[in-house]
Every structure is written in structure tokens, then in C-alpha cells.
């Protein structure tokens, strides 16, 4: 399943992309329950297939399975309900596959080639930092470039979303705790990142985590290793790697992180960026207004966003 949130007529709801159509998952499940003669179908649907993905992930595999069944019903009986079940993809705005995750955990120095280009040693433990929900953008949004720096950089990131509560999980069981996979651009203001030893300042500016184009659920993408990753700026290849180059794989990260903290459904983990970032080029080459950043990961899809110069956020 390709999960998204989508906005139509000012309302944002959970959906799934099927070819060039978007299925409203909550309405589709309501329609299915009503057709089966169920009472309180609205309340049942709200509990098991909610109208936003953040709550949908909390339902785990059961909710994903029910949503899959609802998709089949909606495609077979698109006009069977008083609410619209199926939209044309071109008629909606596609949002990120998560809205307000409890945690956005980022992993630094996790691709061997990137570690080499930065002149560092392979870490013995994952290097982790954070972004926050204010950074999330959808696949159809522009990347805001605020006049707080002229060193705006890109980072292609293979990303996974947690599917059920995880604490002290083993590597062998780790993938059972993953809801699915998506792409994130860990947009970074390099000079601000390096003002202190902690990277947080340059990583958490509003709109610095475009995400999408959707989340591919783990029942479809069962093996997160061996996936090609390519980032282009205005069509020029800047980053080109494979998830096999990860120092710490998805199972290792789930095990490591769940030993430190409880991972909750909907938490997002960015697994690191490969070699080829702008700051490491000779000379350093940063993003500018109008640049188009395209990231493609095998079996997931393409995330493309345009950089747009933006006025500074007013101080209140």
C-alpha cells in the first residue's frame, strides 16, 4: 500500500494511492461496514481505520489489513456511499505520510562513502540527533530558503516509520516493528549546523524535511537492503549509492534505538545520507532559489521539491 495524507477542499485525510487515484481510507471503511449492515460504522471506522495516518499507524498491522480491504471495496463500489471514496490524484494535494510524529530521529555518519568524504572514522555506535514536526513538508511543497544563511544543503535519506511500540527489540525481530518506508530530504543550513558541536540548530528550521512521495508499507517492501538511491539537483546527479552501504542497517537501528527509548507508532527514523553533499564538493556548492532537488529510491519512488527563497519568520 502507498499511504499518504491528502488535502481536498481544506480537509486533510488519510489516503492510499492506487495508480492515478486516491482512496479515502476512513470513508472507504465506513462504506464497507455500512454495506455489511454494521451499526455505529462511523465510530468503528474511526477506531480501526482513522482519518489520519498518525492514528492509523497506531492500529498496527490490523489497521493496515482493514485499510487494504477497504481499498478493494472502494474500487469495486466507488459510488456506494454518501461521501466521496475515490479521488483523481490530480484533484488533491498530496501531503507527507506522517503529520505530527512524536519523534523524528536522524542518524548521522551512516553511509561509508559519506563518512570517508567527511574525513571521519566509521562509528562504533550510531550517531543520532533529532528533527521536529515543524520541519515536515509534503512532496508537492517548496523547500523554504530563509535569509538566515546562504549555505542550504541537501541530504537524501532512506526513511522508515515505526509501526508498533518497540522496546528492547532484537535485530531478528526488528522489521516486524516497521510500518513502512519513505524518502526524506534532510535539508540542512550548514553554517548554522556548525556553530556549535550539536547539529540541532541547522537541522530544525521550519520546512527542512520534505517527505514522500508516500509510505510504502512493509508488507510490500519486505527487504530494506539493496535499494539504489540517487539525488539530483536540476538533473545533475550529486548522490548515488545503495542501502547496502549503510553502516547500521534498519534492523540494527530499531534494536539500538529501542534499547535507548521506547519507539512509538508513527515515529520517524532517517537512516543517514550518502556521499555527495554540497558542502563536501570542491568548491562547496549549496542550493539556491529555484533549484529542483529530486531523490529516487528503488521500490519507493521519487521525491521532488523546488527551493523557494522565503522571508524570515517574524519574531513575535
N, C-alpha and C positions, 0 to 999 in steps of 0.2 A: 504494500500500500504506500502511496505517496501522500503523506499528510502535510497539510498547510493550515494556516488560518487565512480567511479571506474576508475582504470588506466589500459589502454591497449596500447601497443606499444608506450609508452611515453606520451600518451594523457590522461588527466583526464576529465571525463564527468559525468553528472547526469544519474543515472540509478535506476531501481527498480528490486528487487529480486522476482522472481516467481518460487517457488520450487528450482530447481538447475540451473536456468537460470537467466541471467541479461539482461534486456531490456534497450537499449539506448533510453531514453525518447525523446530527441530532434530529433534524426533521425527517430524515430517511428512516431512522429507527422508530420515531414516533409513528410514522405512516405504517411501518411493518407491524408494530404492536397493535395499532388500531385495526388493521386488516385481519389480525389474528383474534380479534374480539376481546383484547385485554382492556380492563378498566384502568384508570389512572395512568394511561400510556404516557402522558406528558411527564409525570413525576418519575416513572420508571426509566424513561429515556434520559432524564436529567441526571439520574444516579449512575447509569451504566454507560451511556454514550453522551457525555455533556456537550455543551455548545462551544467549548474552547479546548484546545489541545492540552493546556496545562493541567486541567482536571481529567482529561481523557487519559493521560499517561498514568495518573494515579490509579486507574482501573486495571492497569497491567494487561496481561495477555487476554484476560476475559473480555475487557472492553474492546481491545483490538479485534478479537474474533467476532464480537457482536457488530462492530462497525463494518467489518468485511461483509457480513451477511446483509446488513442494511444497504450497502452499496449495490449488491446484486438485486435487492428488492427495488431500489430506486431506479435502476437502469431498466428493469423489466416493467415497472409501473410508474413512470415519471409523473403522471397526471392523477395519481390516486389520492392526493392529499390536498388540503386547503392551503398549504404553504408550498413554496417552490422547492422541489427536491434537487433539480439538476439545472446548473447554470452553464452557459458557454464560458470557457476560460477567458475569452476576450472581454467579457462583460463584468468581470470582477477584478479587484485589486488583490494580488497575492501578497500575503504578509509572511513573516517568519514563522517557522514551525513551532516555535515557543514564543510566549508573550512576556511573562514575568517569572523566569526561573528563580528558585530560591538561591541557587549558586551557579556562577559561571567560573569554572576552574580552568586555568590555562597552564599548559606545560611548555616550559622553555628548554632550549638546547636538547631537542629530542630527535632531530634528524642528523645523522652522522655528517653529511656534507655541509649542513649549515653550521654545525659545531666547528668543523675544520675551517670554514671561511671566516668565522669569527675569532679564530686563533685560540680556541679553548679546548680543554680536555673532555673526554667522554665522562659524564657524571655517573657516580655510583648510585645515586638516588635521583628520582625525578625532581626537576626544578619547577616549583609551582608558584603561580601568582593568580590574581583574580581580575575579572572584569565584572561589571554590574549590569542590571537590566536596562539602565538608561542608554546603554551602547547599542542595543539590538535594533537593526533595521531589516526590512524585508528585501526580497530580491528585485523589487521594482522601485526601490528608493535610491536617491542620490546619496553619496557619501559627503556629508558636510565638511568643508575645509575652513576652519575658523582661523582668523588672523592672529593666532596666538603663537604661531610657529611657521617656518617655511620648510620644515623637514617632515612632511607627511609621507609615510611609508606603508607598504602593503605586506601582508603575510598570509599566504594560503594555508588554511588549517582544515585537516580532516577532523570531523567533529562527531561525537556521539552524545546521545541523550539517555539518561538513566530511566529505566522502565519500572523498577520496583525498589523498595527500600533495601539498601545494601550496607551491611556492617560486618567487617571481618570476613569478607568473601575470599574464597580461594581462586587462584588463576584458572583452575579446571572448571569452576562453575561460573566464572565471571561473565561470559557472554549471555548467560541467562538473565542477567540484570540490565541488559541494554535494550532500550525501546527501539532504537534505530540510529541512522547515520545521516549527516548532512554536511554542508560546507559552510565555513565561516571565513571572512576576511578579517584578521586581527589587525585592523588599521591602527598605526602607531605614530605618535608625534615623537620622533627620535631624540631631539634635543631635550624635550621635556622629560622623556623616559630616563635620560641620563643625568638629570640634575641631581639626583640622589642615588644611593645604592639600590633603593627599592624602585621597581619599574612602574608602580601603580599609576603615577601621575600621567605618564604618556600613553597609558593603555585604556583609560576610563573616560575619555572625553565623549560627550554625547554623540551617538551615531557612529561609533568606531567599531561596530561588529555587525556588518551586513551578513545575513544568514539565509540559506536556502539552496536551491530553488524550492526544496521541500525536504521532508524527512522520509527516507526510505526505511520502512520497518524491518526489523531484524529477521522476520520470517522470510523476507525476500532477499536481503543481503546477509547471508549467514556467515560469511568469512571476510573480516575486515582487512586481511593482509593481502598483499599483492595487487593493490589498486594503484593505477597510474594517476599522477597529479600534475597538472600543468597550469601555471598562471601566466597570463599575457597582459601587457599594458599597451593599449592601442594596437593590438595584433602582434606585438613583439613578445616572444617567449622570454620570460625572466626566471621562472622557477619550473623545473621539470624533474620529477622524482617518482618514487613508488613507496607505498606504505610499508614495504619490506625494509626500507631504510630506517624505520623507527627504532630508536634505542629501547624505548619502553612501549610495548605493544598495548593494544586495548585491554586484553586480559590482565597484563601486568599493572596497568594504570588503575583498573577497577579494584584489583586486590590491594594495591598500595594505598590508594585514596580511602578505601573503605576501612582500612586499618587505622587511619588518622581521624576520620569523621564519618558520620552517617550520611550516606548519599540518599537523596530522596527522589521520587519520580519527578521527572521534568528538569532535574539538574543537568547542566550542560558542561561537557568537557572538551576543550580544544586541545588536540594532541601535539601541537607544535608545528613549526614551519620549516620547509626545506631550504636549501641553499638558494641564493639568487636575490636576496632582499636588496632594496635600493641603496641602503646605507653601506653595503659591502661592495658596491660597484666602484670602478675606478675611471673617472671620479664618481663620488656618490651621486645617485640620480633619484630625486624624490618626485612624488606625484604633484601634479599641478592642476589648476582649474580646467575642466573639460576632458581630462584623461578618462579612459574607459578601462576598468580592471575586470578581466574575465578569468574565472577559475573553473576548471573542469576536473572532476574526479570520476574515474571509471565506476560504472554501475550506480552512480548517484545523479550526475547531470552537470549543469552549467549554472554558475552564479555570476551575474554580470551587473556591475554598478558603475555609474558615472560620478566623477568627482565634481563637486559644485562649491565654488567659493561662497562663503556664508558670513554674514555679520556676526560679530561676537555676541554671545549670550549676555543680555543686560544684567548688571549686578542689581539685586534687589535688597 
